[in-house]
Amino acid sequence: MNNFETLETELKLRGFSQRTVKTYLFYNRKFLEFTKKEPKDVTEDDIRKFLAEKMSSGEIASSSVALMKAALKFYYDDMLKKGIVNIKAPKIANRLPVVLTRTEVKRLIDSTTNEKHRLLLLLLYSSGLRLSECVNLKYGDIDFSEGMGWVRSGKGKKDRMFILSNKLRDELLAKNPKAQDYVFKGRDGQLTPRAVQKLVERAAKRAGIEKPVHVHTLRHTFATHLLENGTDIRKIQKLLGHTNLQTTQIYTSVSTEELKKVKSPLDNLELKE
């Protein structure tokens, strides 16, 4: 068994997602290509030089550098016990998520004439599902009588509940679905994540929305609109599947409706005409 087969096995045993496994393997391969050494010969200086070059290149985001460090630390410190990944990763920029207005959501949906694509947009906005959760959703995961559904083995391998819009429930039931069927089918059975991303981007372009719109934008919009409607933030946390409430609280920074209700103190002053 070679070095990276061992690493891959350990990552899977620890329950990391397929995406994380792929990312950690990728960065560890890139590092060895850079050092041209065997893992047993790698030093702390090699780690520092590699990360310093990536940080100074300006070609990748600080979040990617932090991920590189995590990938190397897992292999060289956690697995090989070398204790050589000690460099501080750059601070990740705390960017506020892009959120659509209600008018923009309506334009996005109304600009979509393909029935399947329209239903997919409706589900993403009305439930706050992640991309992977949407493509893996089966009719058997939905309780139509209760107006809710279940995400099976979502992020962190956790199940969670999501809400189902009454409008969407009626349209999905009209298809006479079978429990084992995917809600959104592709050419080879399951719709691919890339296909979903493309259709969302094309819909935004047709709708004339100049903001960058991705699948996750609809998740951000779902959470922000719930908050603006007065939904308790802890309930939003549960619906999004966030482990930490602090992750959910970012939506309090992007909600504008409540700010619009604040009256300027100047308007309370009676000034001379």
C-alpha positions in Angstrom: 0.0 0.0 0.0 1.6 3.4 -1.1 1.6 6.6 0.9 -1.6 8.0 -0.5 -3.5 4.8 -0.3 -2.8 4.8 3.4 -3.8 8.5 3.7 -7.0 7.8 1.7 -7.9 4.9 3.9 -7.4 6.9 7.1 -9.5 9.8 5.9 -12.3 7.4 5.0 -12.1 5.7 8.4 -12.4 9.0 10.1 -15.6 9.8 8.2 -14.4 12.6 6.0 -16.6 13.4 3.0 -15.7 12.2 -0.4 -14.9 15.8 -1.4 -12.6 16.4 1.5 -10.8 13.1 0.8 -10.2 14.1 -2.8 -9.0 17.6 -1.7 -6.6 16.4 0.9 -5.1 13.8 -1.5 -4.8 16.5 -4.2 -2.9 19.0 -2.0 -0.6 16.3 -0.6 0.3 15.2 -4.1 1.0 18.8 -5.1 3.2 19.3 -2.1 5.4 16.3 -2.9 5.7 17.4 -6.5 7.0 20.7 -5.1 9.5 19.2 -2.7 10.5 16.2 -4.8 11.0 14.3 -1.6 9.6 11.2 0.1 7.2 11.9 3.0 9.7 10.5 5.5 12.3 13.1 4.4 10.0 16.1 4.5 11.0 18.9 6.9 9.3 21.9 8.5 11.2 24.1 6.2 9.7 22.3 3.2 6.2 22.9 4.5 7.0 26.6 5.2 8.4 27.2 1.7 5.4 25.5 0.0 2.8 27.4 1.9 4.8 30.7 1.7 4.9 30.4 -2.1 1.1 29.7 -2.3 0.4 32.6 0.0 2.5 35.1 -1.9 1.4 34.1 -5.4 -1.9 35.9 -5.1 -3.4 33.2 -7.3 -5.5 31.4 -4.7 -7.8 32.4 -1.9 -6.8 32.5 1.8 -9.4 29.8 2.4 -7.5 27.5 0.0 -4.2 28.1 1.7 -5.9 27.2 5.0 -7.2 24.0 3.5 -3.7 23.1 2.2 -2.3 23.5 5.7 -5.1 21.3 7.1 -4.4 18.6 4.5 -0.6 18.6 5.2 -1.2 18.7 9.0 -3.4 15.7 8.8 -0.9 13.6 7.0 2.4 14.8 8.5 1.4 15.6 12.0 -1.7 13.4 12.7 -0.6 10.3 10.8 3.2 10.4 10.6 3.6 12.2 14.0 6.3 14.5 12.6 5.0 17.7 14.2 6.3 19.9 11.4 3.1 21.8 10.2 3.4 24.8 12.6 3.0 27.8 10.3 0.0 30.1 10.9 -2.5 30.0 8.1 -3.7 33.4 6.7 -6.9 34.8 8.1 -9.9 33.9 6.0 -11.7 37.0 4.8 -15.1 37.2 6.5 -17.1 38.0 3.4 -20.9 38.5 3.7 -22.9 36.1 1.5 -24.7 37.3 -1.6 -28.4 37.4 -1.0 -31.2 37.9 -3.6 -34.2 40.2 -2.9 -37.7 38.8 -3.1 -38.1 40.6 -6.5 -34.9 38.9 -7.8 -36.1 35.5 -6.7 -39.4 36.0 -8.5 -37.6 37.1 -11.6 -35.2 34.1 -11.4 -38.1 31.6 -11.2 -40.4 33.4 -13.7 -37.5 33.4 -16.3 -37.4 29.6 -16.2 -39.7 27.8 -18.7 -38.3 24.3 -18.3 -40.6 22.6 -15.7 -37.9 20.5 -14.1 -35.5 23.4 -13.8 -38.3 25.6 -12.3 -39.1 23.0 -9.7 -35.5 22.7 -8.8 -35.2 26.4 -8.2 -38.3 26.4 -6.1 -37.0 23.6 -4.0 -33.6 25.2 -3.4 -35.1 28.6 -2.4 -37.9 27.1 -0.3 -35.9 24.6 1.6 -32.3 25.9 1.9 -30.8 22.6 0.7 -27.2 22.3 -0.2 -26.3 21.3 -3.8 -25.3 17.7 -2.8 -28.4 17.3 -0.7 -30.6 18.4 -3.6 -29.2 16.0 -6.2 -29.3 13.1 -3.7 -32.9 13.7 -2.6 -35.4 10.9 -3.3 -39.2 11.0 -3.1 -39.0 8.5 -0.2 -37.2 11.2 1.8 -40.3 13.4 1.7 -43.3 13.2 4.0 -45.9 14.9 1.8 -48.7 14.7 4.5 -46.5 16.6 7.0 -45.0 19.0 4.5 -41.4 18.2 5.4 -38.5 16.0 4.3 -35.3 14.5 5.5 -31.7 15.1 4.4 -30.0 11.7 4.7 -26.3 11.7 5.7 -25.9 15.4 5.0 -22.8 17.4 5.8 -21.0 15.8 8.8 -22.9 12.5 8.1 -26.0 14.0 9.9 -29.7 13.6 9.1 -31.8 16.6 9.4 -35.3 17.8 8.6 -36.2 20.4 6.0 -39.5 22.2 5.3 -41.5 21.7 2.1 -43.5 24.5 0.6 -47.2 23.8 0.1 -46.9 25.1 -3.5 -44.1 22.8 -4.2 -45.7 19.8 -2.5 -48.7 19.9 -4.8 -46.5 20.1 -8.0 -44.3 17.2 -6.9 -47.3 15.0 -5.9 -48.8 15.5 -9.4 -46.0 13.5 -10.8 -47.2 10.3 -9.0 -43.6 9.6 -7.7 -42.1 6.3 -6.5 -40.2 6.3 -3.2 -36.9 5.1 -4.8 -36.9 7.7 -7.5 -34.6 10.7 -7.4 -36.6 13.9 -7.3 -34.5 15.4 -10.1 -33.3 12.9 -12.7 -30.5 13.3 -15.2 -29.6 11.4 -18.3 -28.0 8.6 -16.4 -30.4 8.6 -13.5 -29.1 11.2 -11.0 -28.8 14.9 -12.0 -25.1 16.0 -11.7 -24.0 18.9 -9.4 -22.4 20.6 -12.4 -25.7 20.5 -14.3 -27.5 22.1 -11.4 -24.9 24.9 -11.1 -25.2 25.6 -14.8 -29.0 25.9 -14.8 -29.0 28.2 -11.8 -26.4 30.5 -13.5 -28.2 30.5 -16.8 -31.5 31.3 -15.0 -29.8 34.3 -13.3 -28.5 35.5 -16.6 -31.9 35.3 -18.2 -33.4 37.2 -15.3 -30.9 40.0 -15.7 -29.5 39.6 -12.2 -26.0 41.1 -12.0 -25.1 39.6 -8.7 -23.1 36.3 -8.8 -25.8 33.7 -8.4 -24.9 30.1 -7.5 -26.8 27.2 -5.8 -25.5 28.3 -2.4 -26.9 31.9 -3.1 -30.4 30.4 -2.9 -29.5 28.8 0.5 -28.3 32.1 1.8 -31.4 33.8 0.5 -33.7 31.2 2.1 -32.0 31.8 5.5 -32.0 35.6 5.2 -35.7 35.8 4.2 -36.7 33.5 7.0 -34.9 35.8 9.4 -36.6 38.8 7.9 -40.0 37.1 8.3 -39.3 36.8 12.1 -38.2 33.2 12.3 -36.2 32.4 15.4 -32.5 32.1 14.5 -32.2 28.8 16.3 -34.9 27.3 14.1 -33.0 28.5 11.1 -29.8 26.9 12.5 -31.6 23.6 12.6 -33.1 23.9 9.1 -29.6 24.7 7.7 -27.9 21.9 9.6 -25.4 24.2 11.2 -23.6 22.8 14.2 -22.6 26.2 15.6 -25.1 29.0 16.0 -22.3 31.5 15.1 -22.3 30.2 11.6 -26.0 31.0 11.3 -25.6 34.5 12.8 -23.9 35.8 9.7 -27.4 36.2 8.2 -28.2 38.9 10.9 -25.5 41.0 9.1 -27.0 40.7 5.6 -30.7 41.2 6.5 -31.8 44.7 5.4 -35.5 44.6 6.0 -35.1 45.2 9.7 -32.7 48.0 9.2 -35.1 49.7 6.9 -37.6 49.9 9.7 -35.2 51.9 11.9 -36.3 55.5 12.2 -33.6 58.1 11.9 -33.2 60.2 15.2 -33.4 63.3 13.0 -37.0 62.5 12.2 -37.9 62.8 15.8 -36.7 66.4 16.1 -39.1 69.3 15.6 -37.0 71.8 13.8 -37.9 75.4 12.8 -39.3 75.7 9.3 
